Amino acid sequence: MVASVISWEGFERGGKELPCTPESVRAVLTNPDLWFIAEQIDKAAEDSQAFMTASQST
């Protein structure tokens, strides 16, 4: 799931912007208070149409 996150905006830790690194992504995805983020990524990953361009899906 960590590898599926390629960028983000708006995440902060201690008042500083949190860079989108594998370590930071893992920290967010394993934070019990942010459970809904991992859930949304998991649901999106199940939707194969979300990973295909229009030319591939026709």
C-alpha positions in Angstrom: 0.0 0.0 0.0 2.9 2.4 0.7 4.1 2.0 -2.9 0.8 3.2 -4.2 1.2 6.6 -2.7 3.2 8.7 -5.1 2.5 12.2 -3.7 0.5 14.2 -1.2 -0.2 17.6 0.2 -1.3 18.9 3.5 0.3 16.4 5.9 2.1 18.0 8.8 3.9 16.8 11.9 4.9 19.2 14.6 3.8 22.2 12.5 6.1 21.2 9.6 5.2 19.8 6.3 5.6 16.0 6.2 7.5 14.9 3.1 6.1 12.1 1.0 8.7 9.5 1.7 8.1 5.7 2.2 8.7 6.1 5.9 6.3 9.0 6.2 3.6 7.2 4.2 4.0 4.1 6.4 3.7 6.2 9.5 0.5 7.8 8.3 -1.0 4.5 7.1 -0.3 2.7 10.3 -1.6 5.5 12.5 -4.8 4.2 14.1 -6.3 7.8 14.1 -5.9 7.9 10.3 -7.4 4.5 9.6 -9.7 5.9 6.9 -6.8 6.9 4.7 -5.6 3.3 4.3 -9.2 2.2 3.8 -9.6 4.6 0.9 -6.4 3.5 -0.7 -7.4 -0.1 -0.4 -10.8 0.5 -2.0 -9.2 2.4 -4.8 -6.7 -0.4 -5.4 -9.6 -2.8 -5.9 -11.0 -0.7 -8.7 -9.0 -1.8 -11.7 -10.7 1.0 -13.9 -8.9 3.6 -11.7 -5.5 2.2 -12.9 -6.3 2.2 -16.7 -6.2 5.0 -19.2 -9.2 5.5 -21.5 -7.4 3.8 -24.3 -6.6 0.7 -22.2 -10.1 0.3 -20.9 -11.9 0.4 -24.3 
